[in-house]
Amino acid sequence: MKDRRKTIRMSKEEEKRVLLSLEDTGLNFSDYVRKAINDHPVIVISGIRDLHMQVAKIGNNLNQLTMLAHEGRITSVNLAECLEMLQLTYDKLNEISEVINNHGNCDPGTG
């Protein structure tokens, strides 16, 4: 049962960093603190929402192309831009993987 309330004091700069971290995690402050104190490192990966949007756009573009091909409206496509986006996405996912794999080498919450 969560029946205890705690108040903390922090500087404006600390508050900014916390709010940015919360924004990137999608957690509220209470959940963020609970994860941090229950031996679950809070890894903040800036730009993860942008990466998600990029992957969604790639999927949408591929679905549209597939539909047009099935309708016979197109027979060939230049996928250079799509391949470039996929490469950027792959590179970013590798960076994220490294951060997660090395999280023991940094303080929880710093990513």
PyRosetta script that sets phi, psi and omega in degrees:
from pyrosetta import init, pose_from_sequence

init()
pose = pose_from_sequence("MKDRRKTIRMSKEEEKRVLLSLEDTGLNFSDYVRKAINDHPVIVISGIRDLHMQVAKIGNNLNQLTMLAHEGRITSVNLAECLEMLQLTYDKLNEISEVINNHGNCDPGTG")
pose.set_psi(1, 132.6)
pose.set_omega(1, 179.7)
pose.set_phi(2, -95.4)
pose.set_psi(2, 90.5)
pose.set_omega(2, -176.4)
pose.set_phi(3, -119.8)
pose.set_psi(3, 12.1)
pose.set_omega(3, 179.8)
pose.set_phi(4, -113.8)
pose.set_psi(4, 141.3)
pose.set_omega(4, 178.5)
pose.set_phi(5, -122.0)
pose.set_psi(5, 134.8)
pose.set_omega(5, 178.6)
pose.set_phi(6, -125.3)
pose.set_psi(6, 143.3)
pose.set_omega(6, 176.2)
pose.set_phi(7, -115.8)
pose.set_psi(7, 136.8)
pose.set_omega(7, 178.2)
pose.set_phi(8, -122.1)
pose.set_psi(8, 157.3)
pose.set_omega(8, 177.3)
pose.set_phi(9, -111.8)
pose.set_psi(9, 140.6)
pose.set_omega(9, 177.9)
pose.set_phi(10, -152.6)
pose.set_psi(10, 160.5)
pose.set_omega(10, 178.4)
pose.set_phi(11, -76.2)
pose.set_psi(11, 167.7)
pose.set_omega(11, 177.3)
pose.set_phi(12, -60.2)
pose.set_psi(12, -40.9)
pose.set_omega(12, -179.4)
pose.set_phi(13, -64.2)
pose.set_psi(13, -42.9)
pose.set_omega(13, 177.6)
pose.set_phi(14, -63.0)
pose.set_psi(14, -41.0)
pose.set_omega(14, 179.1)
pose.set_phi(15, -62.1)
pose.set_psi(15, -42.3)
pose.set_omega(15, 178.0)
pose.set_phi(16, -58.9)
pose.set_psi(16, -45.4)
pose.set_omega(16, -179.3)
pose.set_phi(17, -63.9)
pose.set_psi(17, -41.3)
pose.set_omega(17, 178.7)
pose.set_phi(18, -63.7)
pose.set_psi(18, -46.8)
pose.set_omega(18, -178.7)
pose.set_phi(19, -62.6)
pose.set_psi(19, -39.1)
pose.set_omega(19, 176.4)
pose.set_phi(20, -64.5)
pose.set_psi(20, -41.8)
pose.set_omega(20, 177.9)
pose.set_phi(21, -63.0)
pose.set_psi(21, -43.8)
pose.set_omega(21, 179.5)
pose.set_phi(22, -61.7)
pose.set_psi(22, -41.9)
pose.set_omega(22, -179.7)
pose.set_phi(23, -59.9)
pose.set_psi(23, -43.1)
pose.set_omega(23, -178.2)
pose.set_phi(24, -72.4)
pose.set_psi(24, -29.0)
pose.set_omega(24, -178.5)
pose.set_phi(25, -86.6)
pose.set_psi(25, -26.6)
pose.set_omega(25, -174.7)
pose.set_phi(26, 80.5)
pose.set_psi(26, 5.7)
pose.set_omega(26, 179.4)
pose.set_phi(27, -91.8)
pose.set_psi(27, 155.5)
pose.set_omega(27, 169.2)
pose.set_phi(28, -85.1)
pose.set_psi(28, 170.3)
pose.set_omega(28, -174.2)
pose.set_phi(29, -59.3)
pose.set_psi(29, -44.8)
pose.set_omega(29, -178.0)
pose.set_phi(30, -61.7)
pose.set_psi(30, -45.7)
pose.set_omega(30, 179.7)
pose.set_phi(31, -64.7)
pose.set_psi(31, -37.6)
pose.set_omega(31, 179.1)
pose.set_phi(32, -61.0)
pose.set_psi(32, -47.6)
pose.set_omega(32, -179.4)
pose.set_phi(33, -66.0)
pose.set_psi(33, -43.3)
pose.set_omega(33, 179.9)
pose.set_phi(34, -59.7)
pose.set_psi(34, -43.5)
pose.set_omega(34, 178.2)
pose.set_phi(35, -62.5)
pose.set_psi(35, -43.1)
pose.set_omega(35, -177.9)
pose.set_phi(36, -64.0)
pose.set_psi(36, -37.0)
pose.set_omega(36, -176.3)
pose.set_phi(37, -89.1)
pose.set_psi(37, -11.5)
pose.set_omega(37, 179.9)
pose.set_phi(38, -101.4)
pose.set_psi(38, 34.0)
pose.set_omega(38, 176.4)
pose.set_phi(39, 59.8)
pose.set_psi(39, 29.3)
pose.set_omega(39, 172.2)
pose.set_phi(40, -112.7)
pose.set_psi(40, 102.6)
pose.set_omega(40, -178.7)
pose.set_phi(41, -59.2)
pose.set_psi(41, 136.4)
pose.set_omega(41, 177.5)
pose.set_phi(42, -94.2)
pose.set_psi(42, 106.9)
pose.set_omega(42, -178.5)
pose.set_phi(43, -100.8)
pose.set_psi(43, 117.6)
pose.set_omega(43, -179.2)
pose.set_phi(44, -100.1)
pose.set_psi(44, 121.6)
pose.set_omega(44, -179.5)
pose.set_phi(45, -116.0)
pose.set_psi(45, 101.7)
pose.set_omega(45, -179.4)
pose.set_phi(46, -63.6)
pose.set_psi(46, 139.2)
pose.set_omega(46, 176.5)
pose.set_phi(47, 86.9)
pose.set_psi(47, 4.9)
pose.set_omega(47, -178.0)
pose.set_phi(48, -64.0)
pose.set_psi(48, -34.0)
pose.set_omega(48, 177.9)
pose.set_phi(49, -66.7)
pose.set_psi(49, -39.4)
pose.set_omega(49, 177.2)
pose.set_phi(50, -62.6)
pose.set_psi(50, -40.7)
pose.set_omega(50, 178.8)
pose.set_phi(51, -63.8)
pose.set_psi(51, -42.8)
pose.set_omega(51, 178.0)
pose.set_phi(52, -59.6)
pose.set_psi(52, -44.3)
pose.set_omega(52, 179.0)
pose.set_phi(53, -61.8)
pose.set_psi(53, -40.8)
pose.set_omega(53, -179.2)
pose.set_phi(54, -63.4)
pose.set_psi(54, -44.0)
pose.set_omega(54, 178.6)
pose.set_phi(55, -64.2)
pose.set_psi(55, -40.8)
pose.set_omega(55, 178.9)
pose.set_phi(56, -62.7)
pose.set_psi(56, -40.4)
pose.set_omega(56, 179.3)
pose.set_phi(57, -65.6)
pose.set_psi(57, -40.4)
pose.set_omega(57, 177.8)
pose.set_phi(58, -61.2)
pose.set_psi(58, -46.9)
pose.set_omega(58, 178.9)
pose.set_phi(59, -60.3)
pose.set_psi(59, -42.1)
pose.set_omega(59, 178.8)
pose.set_phi(60, -62.6)
pose.set_psi(60, -45.0)
pose.set_omega(60, 179.3)
pose.set_phi(61, -61.3)
pose.set_psi(61, -43.7)
pose.set_omega(61, 179.5)
pose.set_phi(62, -64.7)
pose.set_psi(62, -39.1)
pose.set_omega(62, 177.2)
pose.set_phi(63, -63.1)
pose.set_psi(63, -41.9)
pose.set_omega(63, 178.7)
pose.set_phi(64, -63.5)
pose.set_psi(64, -43.0)
pose.set_omega(64, 179.3)
pose.set_phi(65, -64.5)
pose.set_psi(65, -40.6)
pose.set_omega(65, 178.5)
pose.set_phi(66, -62.5)
pose.set_psi(66, -43.3)
pose.set_omega(66, 179.4)
pose.set_phi(67, -62.7)
pose.set_psi(67, -44.6)
pose.set_omega(67, 179.1)
pose.set_phi(68, -63.3)
pose.set_psi(68, -37.3)
pose.set_omega(68, 178.8)
pose.set_phi(69, -67.2)
pose.set_psi(69, -42.1)
pose.set_omega(69, 178.5)
pose.set_phi(70, -64.6)
pose.set_psi(70, -32.2)
pose.set_omega(70, 178.1)
pose.set_phi(71, -78.7)
pose.set_psi(71, -9.6)
pose.set_omega(71, -179.1)
pose.set_phi(72, 79.4)
pose.set_psi(72, 12.7)
pose.set_omega(72, -178.2)
pose.set_phi(73, -82.0)
pose.set_psi(73, -18.9)
pose.set_omega(73, 174.8)
pose.set_phi(74, -136.5)
pose.set_psi(74, 152.1)
pose.set_omega(74, 177.9)
pose.set_phi(75, -120.3)
pose.set_psi(75, -24.1)
pose.set_omega(75, 176.6)
pose.set_phi(76, -147.0)
pose.set_psi(76, 155.3)
pose.set_omega(76, -175.0)
pose.set_phi(77, -139.6)
pose.set_psi(77, 142.4)
pose.set_omega(77, 172.6)
pose.set_phi(78, -89.4)
pose.set_psi(78, 108.2)
pose.set_omega(78, -176.5)
pose.set_phi(79, -97.5)
pose.set_psi(79, 19.7)
pose.set_omega(79, -177.5)
pose.set_phi(80, -58.5)
pose.set_psi(80, -45.5)
pose.set_omega(80, -179.4)
pose.set_phi(81, -65.1)
pose.set_psi(81, -41.1)
pose.set_omega(81, 179.4)
pose.set_phi(82, -64.1)
pose.set_psi(82, -42.9)
pose.set_omega(82, 178.5)
pose.set_phi(83, -64.0)
pose.set_psi(83, -37.6)
pose.set_omega(83, 177.7)
pose.set_phi(84, -63.9)
pose.set_psi(84, -43.6)
pose.set_omega(84, 178.3)
pose.set_phi(85, -64.4)
pose.set_psi(85, -39.6)
pose.set_omega(85, 178.3)
pose.set_phi(86, -64.0)
pose.set_psi(86, -39.0)
pose.set_omega(86, 178.8)
pose.set_phi(87, -65.1)
pose.set_psi(87, -43.3)
pose.set_omega(87, 176.9)
pose.set_phi(88, -61.6)
pose.set_psi(88, -41.1)
pose.set_omega(88, 178.6)
pose.set_phi(89, -64.3)
pose.set_psi(89, -45.1)
pose.set_omega(89, 178.4)
pose.set_phi(90, -59.6)
pose.set_psi(90, -44.0)
pose.set_omega(90, 178.9)
pose.set_phi(91, -61.2)
pose.set_psi(91, -43.6)
pose.set_omega(91, -179.6)
pose.set_phi(92, -65.9)
pose.set_psi(92, -40.3)
pose.set_omega(92, 177.9)
pose.set_phi(93, -63.6)
pose.set_psi(93, -36.3)
pose.set_omega(93, 175.4)
pose.set_phi(94, -63.5)
pose.set_psi(94, -41.7)
pose.set_omega(94, 177.0)
pose.set_phi(95, -60.8)
pose.set_psi(95, -44.5)
pose.set_omega(95, -179.9)
pose.set_phi(96, -62.6)
pose.set_psi(96, -43.3)
pose.set_omega(96, 179.1)
pose.set_phi(97, -59.6)
pose.set_psi(97, -42.2)
pose.set_omega(97, 178.2)
pose.set_phi(98, -63.2)
pose.set_psi(98, -42.2)
pose.set_omega(98, 178.8)
pose.set_phi(99, -61.1)
pose.set_psi(99, -45.9)
pose.set_omega(99, -178.6)
pose.set_phi(100, -65.9)
pose.set_psi(100, -43.9)
pose.set_omega(100, -179.7)
pose.set_phi(101, -66.2)
pose.set_psi(101, -27.2)
pose.set_omega(101, -177.9)
pose.set_phi(102, -103.4)
pose.set_psi(102, 14.9)
pose.set_omega(102, -175.2)
pose.set_phi(103, -61.0)
pose.set_psi(103, -20.5)
pose.set_omega(103, 177.4)
pose.set_phi(104, -71.4)
pose.set_psi(104, -14.8)
pose.set_omega(104, -178.8)
pose.set_phi(105, -92.8)
pose.set_psi(105, 4.3)
pose.set_omega(105, 179.1)
pose.set_phi(106, -137.6)
pose.set_psi(106, 166.3)
pose.set_omega(106, 179.8)
pose.set_phi(107, -73.0)
pose.set_psi(107, 141.3)
pose.set_omega(107, 175.8)
pose.set_phi(108, -55.0)
pose.set_psi(108, 136.7)
pose.set_omega(108, 178.6)
pose.set_phi(109, 92.8)
pose.set_psi(109, -11.5)
pose.set_omega(109, 179.5)
pose.set_phi(110, -95.3)
pose.set_psi(110, -16.8)
pose.set_omega(110, 178.3)
pose.set_phi(111, 70.0)
pose.dump_pdb("model.pdb")
